[in-house]
Amino acid sequence: QVQLVESGGGLVQPGESLRLSCAASGSISRFYAMDWFRQAPGKQRELVARILSSGITNYADSVTGRFTISRDMAKDTMYLQMNSLKPEDTAVYYCHAFRIGPGDYWGQGTQVTVSL
């Protein structure tokens, strides 16, 4: 069973940065796609950023230019570098991975709060 464990969330002020990590219990090369989703209170979960096995990335319009998704295959870890954070980025951030056949895997989430 694959496990995904997020870390790196916290409380920051507007304009500051955070880096989230998602450590997998096994090789991330197995995944067709890995993503970061987020869910703010009272809102639906939304896709923030995706990285495909090919290395191609894409982002939600709201974070383009501020967030960067990356991965370290040697460490079996995915990252989300978040710069110029805004109060509207406040949410629980979830790591997600998709493997053709077995399907979807989710982490437990990490809270990011952007506030003065």
MOVENCOR-V312681 format. One record per residue. N is the residue number from 0. PHI is phi in whole degrees, -180 to 180 (none if undefined). OMEGA is omega as a letter, one per 20 degrees, with the letter a starting at -180 (none if undefined). BURIAL is + if it has 9 or more other ideal C-beta (glycine too) atoms within 8 Angstrom, else -. Layout:
n=N phi=PHI omega=OMEGA burial=BURIAL
n=N phi=PHI omega=OMEGA burial=BURIAL
This chain:
n=0 phi=none omega=a burial=-
n=1 phi=-79 omega=r burial=+
n=2 phi=-120 omega=r burial=-
n=3 phi=-120 omega=a burial=+
n=4 phi=-125 omega=r burial=+
n=5 phi=-88 omega=r burial=+
n=6 phi=-155 omega=r burial=-
n=7 phi=105 omega=r burial=+
n=8 phi=-71 omega=r burial=+
n=9 phi=167 omega=r burial=-
n=10 phi=-106 omega=r burial=-
n=11 phi=-135 omega=r burial=+
n=12 phi=-91 omega=r burial=-
n=13 phi=-54 omega=a burial=+
n=14 phi=93 omega=a burial=-
n=15 phi=-84 omega=a burial=-
n=16 phi=-124 omega=r burial=+
n=17 phi=-144 omega=r burial=+
n=18 phi=-123 omega=r burial=+
n=19 phi=-93 omega=r burial=+
n=20 phi=-124 omega=r burial=+
n=21 phi=-133 omega=a burial=+
n=22 phi=-96 omega=a burial=+
n=23 phi=-101 omega=r burial=+
n=24 phi=-89 omega=a burial=+
n=25 phi=147 omega=a burial=-
n=26 phi=-68 omega=r burial=-
n=27 phi=-79 omega=r burial=+
n=28 phi=-67 omega=r burial=-
n=29 phi=-74 omega=a burial=-
n=30 phi=-89 omega=r burial=+
n=31 phi=-72 omega=a burial=-
n=32 phi=-148 omega=r burial=+
n=33 phi=-130 omega=a burial=+
n=34 phi=-139 omega=r burial=+
n=35 phi=-116 omega=r burial=+
n=36 phi=-113 omega=r burial=+
n=37 phi=-144 omega=r burial=+
n=38 phi=-139 omega=r burial=+
n=39 phi=-91 omega=r burial=+
n=40 phi=-55 omega=r burial=-
n=41 phi=77 omega=a burial=-
n=42 phi=-121 omega=r burial=-
n=43 phi=-77 omega=r burial=-
n=44 phi=-67 omega=a burial=-
n=45 phi=-130 omega=r burial=+
n=46 phi=-76 omega=r burial=-
n=47 phi=-101 omega=a burial=+
n=48 phi=-157 omega=a burial=+
n=49 phi=-137 omega=r burial=+
n=50 phi=-129 omega=a burial=+
n=51 phi=-88 omega=r burial=+
n=52 phi=-60 omega=r burial=-
n=53 phi=-73 omega=a burial=-
n=54 phi=99 omega=r burial=-
n=55 phi=-66 omega=a burial=-
n=56 phi=-122 omega=r burial=+
n=57 phi=-149 omega=a burial=-
n=58 phi=-136 omega=r burial=+
n=59 phi=-66 omega=a burial=+
n=60 phi=-57 omega=a burial=-
n=61 phi=-69 omega=a burial=-
n=62 phi=-118 omega=a burial=+
n=63 phi=-58 omega=a burial=-
n=64 phi=90 omega=a burial=-
n=65 phi=-114 omega=a burial=-
n=66 phi=-109 omega=r burial=+
n=67 phi=-135 omega=r burial=-
n=68 phi=-97 omega=r burial=+
n=69 phi=-153 omega=r burial=-
n=70 phi=-149 omega=r burial=+
n=71 phi=-122 omega=a burial=+
n=72 phi=-64 omega=a burial=-
n=73 phi=-68 omega=a burial=-
n=74 phi=-101 omega=a burial=-
n=75 phi=52 omega=a burial=+
n=76 phi=-136 omega=r burial=+
n=77 phi=-110 omega=a burial=+
n=78 phi=-129 omega=r burial=+
n=79 phi=-135 omega=r burial=+
n=80 phi=-86 omega=a burial=+
n=81 phi=-117 omega=r burial=+
n=82 phi=-113 omega=r burial=-
n=83 phi=48 omega=a burial=-
n=84 phi=-64 omega=a burial=+
n=85 phi=-121 omega=r burial=-
n=86 phi=-55 omega=r burial=-
n=87 phi=-72 omega=r burial=-
n=88 phi=-83 omega=r burial=+
n=89 phi=-62 omega=a burial=+
n=90 phi=-178 omega=r burial=+
n=91 phi=-89 omega=a burial=+
n=92 phi=-102 omega=a burial=+
n=93 phi=-118 omega=r burial=+
n=94 phi=-89 omega=a burial=+
n=95 phi=-137 omega=r burial=+
n=96 phi=-137 omega=a burial=+
n=97 phi=-125 omega=r burial=+
n=98 phi=-124 omega=a burial=+
n=99 phi=-60 omega=a burial=-
n=100 phi=106 omega=a burial=-
n=101 phi=-63 omega=r burial=-
n=102 phi=103 omega=a burial=-
n=103 phi=-98 omega=r burial=-
n=104 phi=-133 omega=a burial=+
n=105 phi=-129 omega=r burial=-
n=106 phi=-85 omega=a burial=+
n=107 phi=-87 omega=r burial=-
n=108 phi=96 omega=r burial=+
n=109 phi=-138 omega=a burial=+
n=110 phi=-82 omega=r burial=+
n=111 phi=-120 omega=r burial=+
n=112 phi=-124 omega=r burial=-
n=113 phi=-116 omega=a burial=+
n=114 phi=-158 omega=r burial=-
n=115 phi=-73 omega=none burial=-
